[in-house]
Structures are given as C-alpha cells and as structure tokens.
Amino acid sequence: MTDALTLFMGRLKLAGALGLGPPLVVLLMMAMLVLPLPAMLLDLFFTFNIALSLLILLVVIYTLRPLDFAVFPTVLLVATLLRLSLNVASARVVLLEGHNGPDAAGKVIEAFGEFVIGGNYAVGIVVFIILVVINFVVVTKGAGRVSEVSARFTLDAMPGKQMAIDADLNAGLINQDAARARRAEVTAEADFYGSMDGASKFVRGDAVAGILILFINVIGGLIVGMAQHGLPFAEALHNYTLLTIGDGLVAQIPSLLLSVGSAIIVTRVSVSNENIGQQFSKQFFQDPKPLGLSAGVIGLMGMIPGMPNMAFLSLAALLGGAAFAIAKRQQDLARVVAEDAMTPRLAPPEVKELGWDDVQPVDLIGLEVGYRLIPLVDKNQGGQLMAKIKGVRKKLSQDLGFLIPSVHIRDNLDLSPTAYRLTLLGVTVGEAEILPDRLMAINPGRVYGTLRGIEGKDPAFGLEAIWIEPEQRDHAQTLGYTVVDPGTVLATHLSHILQSNAHQLFGHEEAQQLLDGLARTAPKLVEDLTPKTLPLGIIVKVMQGLLQEGVPLRDVRTIAETLAEFGGRSQDPGVLVAVVRAALGRLIVQKISGIEKEIPVVTLDPELEQLLQKILQTAGQDAAGIEPGLAEQMLKALEEKTQKLELEGYPAILLVSSAIRPWLARFVKHAIAGLNVLAYNEIPEDRQVKVVATVGQRG
C-alpha cells in the first residue's frame, strides 16, 4: 500500500512538473459532461472533489499572505467547474438509474441520502436549503462584497504606494532591487484582488446552480420514473428525491468549503508573516482580561438553577485557568525585561570616520533607464540589450584600436518611464525616449508611402522616424523604411556617442596598455619612445588628438615610430598629430574613399588659402580675425559642394595645405556632416587627385 501511494505521488509530481495537471483536469471535466460514468467512478470523483476542497481550505488557512496563494482565483474557477461537471454526470446517472433504488448513483450519494439525513427526504430538503442559504446569503455574498471593496481600494492606493517606494528609494532607505521587488508586489496585489473580485462570482453562481439542479433533478426524476419506468408516485418521489438530495449535499459541502476559503483569503489582514492560527492565538490570548471576564460571566450563568451547570462551570474553569496562565507569563516576562534593563550595557561602537573609500568614482560610461525599459536590460525577462552593448564595445574596440570600458547600467526613477540617458565621465551626453512595445521605422531619405504610428526621431542621427506596431514591420520595409527594435535604437545611439567621444575615454592607462602590447614585439622602439624621447602625457595627448579627428589607433607601431622620430624636434601635440596623420595617410584615405586610385576632392582658391594662412599666422589657430561674412560664405559653398559629391556617390574631401588643415577641420566638423578635411601631405603617392570643385573667396 505504501509503495503504491509513493508511486502515485511520484507520478502526480511528474505530471505537475511537465505542466500536465490543468490539461488533465480539463479533459476530465469534458469527459464527465459528455460520457456516462459508472457509479464506481462517481464515488471516486465525489471523494476527490471533497478532498480537493478541504485541501484548498487548509492551504488558505496556513497561507501567510494572500499573495502567497496567488493562483487561488484560478483554482477556485477550476474547482467550481469540476463540481458542476460532477453535477451533470451524477444527474445523468440519477435520471437513468434512479428507478433501481437509492444506491443506483453510487455509495457516496447513497450515504449522504440515507445516513446524513436519515433517509428522510423532507429533512434532506431542509438541510440542503439551510446549507444553500449559509453559502449563498452569508458567506458568498459577504466574500463578494469584501473582494469588490478590496479590489477598488487596492487600485486606488497603487499611486500612493508607488510614490512611497520612490520616496524610500530616493532617501536611500532601500536599494534598486528592493524597490523593484516592492513595485512588483504592489502590482501583483492589485491583480490578485481584481481577480478575486471576479472569482467570487463563480462561487455565487455555483450556489444558484445548485438550487436549480435540485429542482430540475426532482421534477425530471418524477417524470422519468413514472412515465418511463411505471413507478408509483410515492416510490418515484422517494427514490429520486433521496438521490437528488444526496447529490446536492455532496456538491454543496465542497462548495461551502471553497466559499469559506474564498472569504478567509479576502478578509485576511497580513501585517506579519503568520498564518491564521498564529494570529488568532496571538491576538486572542495576549491579554488575560477578556478571558477572565468571560470566565466570570459563564461561571455566574452556570450557578443559575435549571442551567446545565456542569457544562457552564467546566468552561468557566477552563477560561479562568487560561487567563491566570497568561497573566503569570506576562509577569515573568516583565520581570525578565526589568532585570535585563538593569544589566550594564556596553558602549555603542563609534561611528566610523569618513574616508576616501566613501568617495565613489564616476562611471566612465553610464546608461540610465526608466522603469519601463528595465525588461530590455534584464536577461531574466528576455532582454537582449546587454548582448547588443557588448557587441558595440567589441566592434568599437576593434575599429578604434583600444579597449572601450564597460557600460554601467542602472535604473533611474527620475527619468520618464520610457526614457534613457547616456553619460560619459558623469556628464550627460545623450537623452532620448523609446517605446519598448513598438518598432522604429526610420525614413532613410526616400520612402514610398506613409505609416500609422507615433512620430519620433532616430536619436543617433536625427532622422525622421515613426514608432509602429510590430505587425507593421513587413509593410514598412516594403515602403522603404528601415525598421529596428528599441534595443537596437539605443545600442546605435550608444555606438554613435562613444565613437564621437572616443578621445574622452582614452587616458594614461589605455596608452600604457597599447605601449605594453607593442613592447612585446618591438621592445626597443618603446624604450626609445618613452620616457627617453617623449613623456607619456604627450603621447596621450597625441593619441587623443588622433581619435578626436576620427583616426583609429590600430596601427600603433607606425604611430610610435613617427613619434620616436619627430619627438626630439617638437613636443607640441598639435605638430605631432599632423606628422602622425601624414604617416597614417594611407589608412586615413582608405577609410574615406576605399581602394579607388583616383580621389575626387574639393580645393580652396589659392588666394583664399593664402588669406586664411595669413590670418592664422597673425591670430593663431583660433582664427579670431576671420570676418563672419567670409566664414558664412565658405560654409555655404562647402556645404553645396559636399551635397553635390554625396549625390554623385563620392566621399566629400576638402584638400588644403597642412598649415590650415587643423583649423578648417574644427571649423567644418559640426557645421557640415560628412566633409573630410585632408592635407596635401596626407595623400599617398600611389593615389591620384582629381579636383572636381574649387571654393573661391566669393564662394
């Protein structure tokens, strides 16, 4: 027997682990609705139904908090449907076999019809009606009202609870993980009470169905018994009424148990991690006065002549003994507390003095997200943003020639729920909003229709875009839009920011790592470069200058050789950047125009170039002496030439002398996107220059 029970429990656990429990219950209910069941199976299912209802009630009683049994509304629905299916199956058996006697529908129904109500169907009807009234009018109606009020109050209190969580988080009383857990609990609580508000209607409807089924079975049984089987009215009334009452009582007792369980779980007030029994014991027996007064009143009633003296006096003695025991326990506890208060206390530990460990360094790269974007970065919720950011770091590290630092991600409740913020060295360098449940359709410049959605802009490049529903992806791509998911939008923005500000991420540590790597293959070169020729600080400034102008540091050997050769002549970072650019000319030109031998370029009119050289020699590299009108004309002309070259499919290159190249590069960097400024000595010898336009002093 024990082995069989162990095997059965093991198979139940296996079915639960495989998720087969709910489908099996649904199939069972469908079978009971459609297939005629023998009396033996009805006995088994009725017993299982009573055991299930009792189990649910006990789980409710021992549950510490309502949310610990959050599946209760669904369980309530399944148990109610299972009981109604049993009613249908038993009604079929009662009507088909009721003419054979009270045991025709199984032993369980017979036991409830004969033993529980003594075979008297009039008593059975009264008992059944009393159970229905208790269930329907008292328990179910009260539980439904409590569920309705609890659901409304819980929803109304949600904003206040969220604000309290945010206030605790901002005050430092809780951390981000605790705040996230509390917000999830508030949401789960609202969902639970909302579900219970609807689930209570299942129990109420079940009580009404029980009454209707009783009368339908009695009337139907009389018709079947008298018309089809020729039974006398008295015999038919006796047989079918006893069977129906037995069937009704078998169904109403589990229904009453579930109603009580539903009422208990919605009336729970959880202020501590204690079940109902512990709360009852603690709150009823913590004060001896109510027990003492009750014992006195019951004792006085027991001394009245004609009263059941033994019962009243015994109960009074029991209550008085409990009150005395509680009072004595409280006195002992008070004495222990007093003795403990007289015990000398150790001096509290001194508060630790602040130190440098309490000063947290700023994040090199930071990403702050609103709470609705947390699923994008949470792997447990299927977020892919972490993997995309890792891919961005890997790609930029390969392209730029040094390791991009890690991105520190945190949620920020001060941000809009769908907003994010990018920071470098603690300074905000980019902000935008993305919609996590939509896709961004970016207009690349030429599309063949319009889309329904929310208008926006690509945060990386400022292109016009529309946030669309996921099912519109194929249609948007057909119209020529570039469709990307929210994680890709954020990752692309991060990549653009990091690439534009790579020089801010490069410092002494990164420079030393590059030189250490080079020293493994060219130790003499590194030894001659630093500290003999140039200090590390100058090398860092040169490499930062290269990165600022979009020149990668992949060819660190050429950079080191050039600095070692020219570092003895000058330690001006600007001069050294110029000579390194000339040495890296092949890399720079190939990055811009590929492997084409002929390079189309725009040049300046010789007179304009000489004028700029004179102004820069006089005013320095800030070119403060250039007239605003001349600067505006130059920008306008260069912008026109750039647009023309891009429309023809060529990269826009402005070729000037090395003396004015640094200033011109800074001058057009933010004003004309896509224009590359090169010096004559940066063009490799194996490339041919084709002048396609000249910008003169008058444009």
Residue, then its C-alpha position, 0 to 999 in steps of 0.5 A: m500500500t505504501d509503495a503504491l501511494t509513493l508511486f502515485m505521488g511520484r507520478l502526480k509530481l511528474a505530471g505537475a512538473l511537465g505542466l500536465g495537471p490543468p490539461l488533465v483536469v480539463l479533459l476530465m471535466m469534458a469527459m464527465l459532461v459528455l460520457p456516462l460514468p459508472a457509479m464506481l467512478l462517481d464515488l471516486f470523483f465525489t471523494f476527490n472533489i471533497a478532498l480537493s476542497l478541504l485541501i484548498l481550505l487548509v492551504v488558505i488557512y496556513t497561507l501567510r499572505p494572500l499573495d502567497f496563494a496567488v493562483f487561488p482565483t484560478v483554482l477556485l474557477v477550476a474547482t467550481l467547474l469540476r463540481l458542476s461537471l460532477n453535477v451533470a454526470s451524477a444527474r445523468v446517472v440519477l435520471l437513468e438509474g434512479h428507478n433501481g433504488p437509492d444506491a443506483a448513483g453510487k455509495v457516496i450519494e447513497a450515504f449522504g441520502e440515507f445516513v446524513i439525513g436519515g433517509n428522510y427526504a423532507v429533512g434532506i430538503v431542509v438541510f440542503i436549503i439551510l446549507v444553500v442559504i449559509n453559502f449563498v446569503v452569508v458567506t458568498k455574498g459577504a466574500g463578494r462584497v469584501s473582494e469588490v471593496s478590496a479590489r477598488f481600494t487596492l487600485d486606488a492606493m497603487p499611486g500612493k504606494q508607488m510614490a512611497i517606494d520612490a520616496d524610500l528609494n530616493a532617501g536611500l532607505i532601500n536599494q534598486d532591487a528592493a524597490r523593484a521587488r516592492r513595485a512588483e508586489v504592489t502590482a501583483e496585489a492589485d491583480f490578485y484582488g481584481s481577480m478575486d473580485g471576479a472569482s467570487k462570482f463563480v462561487r455565487g453562481d455555483a450556489v444558484a446552480g445548485i438550487l436549480i439542479l435540485f429542482i430540475n433533478v426532482i421534477g425530471g426524476l418524477i417524470v422519468g420514473m413514472a412515465q418511463h419506468g411505471l413507478p408509483f408516485a410515492e416510490a418515484l418521489h422517494n427514490y429520486t428525491l433521496l438521490t437528488i438530495g444526496d447529490g446536492l449535499v455532496a456538491q454543496i459541502p465542497s462548495l461551502l468549503l471553497s466559499v469559506g476559503s474564498a472569504i478567509i483569503v479576502t478578509r485576511v489582514s497580513v501585517s506579519n508573516e503568520n498564518i491564521g492560527q498564529q494570529f488568532s492565538k496571538q491576538f486572542f490570548q495576549d491579554p488575560k482580561p477578556l478571558g477572565l471576564s468571560a470566565g466570570v460571566i459563564g461561571l455566574m450563568g452556570m450557578i443559575p438553577g435549571m442551567p446545565n451547570m456542569a457544562f457552564l462551570s467546566l468552561a468557566a474553569l477552563l477560561g479562568g485557568a487560561a487567563f491566570a496562565i497568561a497573566k503569570r507569563q506576562q509577569d515573568l516576562a516583565r520581570v525578565v525585561a526589568e532585570d535585563a534593563m538593569t544589566p550594564r550595557l556596553a558602549p555603542p561602537e563609534v561611528k566610523e570616520l569618513g574616508w576616501d573609500d566613501v568617495q565613489p568614482v564616476d562611471l566612465i560610461g553610464l546608461e540610465v533607464g526608466y522603469r519601463l525599459i528595465p525588461l530590455v536590460d534584464k536577461n531574466q525577462g528576455g532582454q537582449l540589450m546587454a548582448k547588443i552593448k557588448g557587441v558595440r564595445k567589441k566592434l568599437s574596440q576593434d575599429l578604434g584600436f583600444l579597449i572601450p570600458s564597460v557600460h554601467i547600467r542602472d535604473n533611474l526613477d527620475l527619468s520618464p518611464t520610457a526614457y534613457r540617458l547616456t553619460l560619459l565621465g558623469v556628464t550627460v551626453g545623450e537623452a532620448e525616449i523609446l517605446p519598448d512595445r513598438l518598432m522604429a521605422i526610420n525614413p532613410g531619405r526616400v520612402y514610398g508611402t506613409l505609416r500609422g504610428i507615433e512620430g519620433k526621431d532616430p536619436a543617433f542621427g536625427l532622422e525622421a522616424i515613426w514608432i509602429e506596431p510590430e505587425q507593421r514591420d513587413h509593410a514598412q520595409t516594403l515602403g522603404y523604411t528601415v525598421v529596428d527594435p528599441g534595443t537596437v535604437l539605443a545600442t546605435h545611439l550608444s555606438h554613435i556617442l562613444q565613437s564621437n567621444a572616443h578621445q574622452l575615454f582614452g587616458h594614461e592607462e589605455a596608452q600604457q596598455l597599447l605601449d605594453g602590447l607593442a613592447r612585446t614585439a618591438p621592445k626597443l622602439v618603446e624604450d626609445l619612445t618613452p620616457k627617453t624621447l617623449p613623456l607619456g602625457i604627450i603621447v596621450k595627448v597625441m593619441q587623443g588628438l588622433l581619435q578626436e579627428g576620427v583616426p583609429l589607433r590600430d596601427v600603433r607601431t607606425i604611430a610610435e615610430t613617427l613619434a620616436e622620430f619627430g619627438g626630439r624636434s617638437q613636443d607640441p601635440g598639435v605638430l605631432v598629430a599632423v606628422v602622425r596623420a601624414a604617416l597614417g595617410r594611407l589608412i586615413v584615405q582608405k577609410i574615406s574613399g576605399i581602394e579607388k586610385e583616383i580621389p575626387v576632392v574639393t580645393l580652396d582658391p589659392e588666394l583664399e588659402q593664402l588669406l586664411q594662412k595669413i590670418l592664422q599666422t597673425a591670430g593663431q589657430d583660433a582664427a579670431g580675425i576671420e570676418p563672419g561674412l567670409a566664414e558664412q560664405m565658405l560654409k555655404a559653398l562647402e556645404e553645396k559642394t559636399q551635397k553635390l559629391e554625396l549625390e554623385g556617390y563620392p566621399a566629400i574631401l576638402l584638400v588644403s595645405s597642412a598649415i590650415r588643415p587643423w583649423l578648417a577641420r574644427f571649423v567644418k566638423h559640426a557645421i557640415a556632416g560628412l566633409n573630410v578635411l585632408a592635407y596635401n601631405e596626407i595623400p599617398e603617392d600611389r593615389q591620384v587627385k582629381v579636383v572636381a570643385t574649387v571654393g573661391q573667396r566669393g564662394 
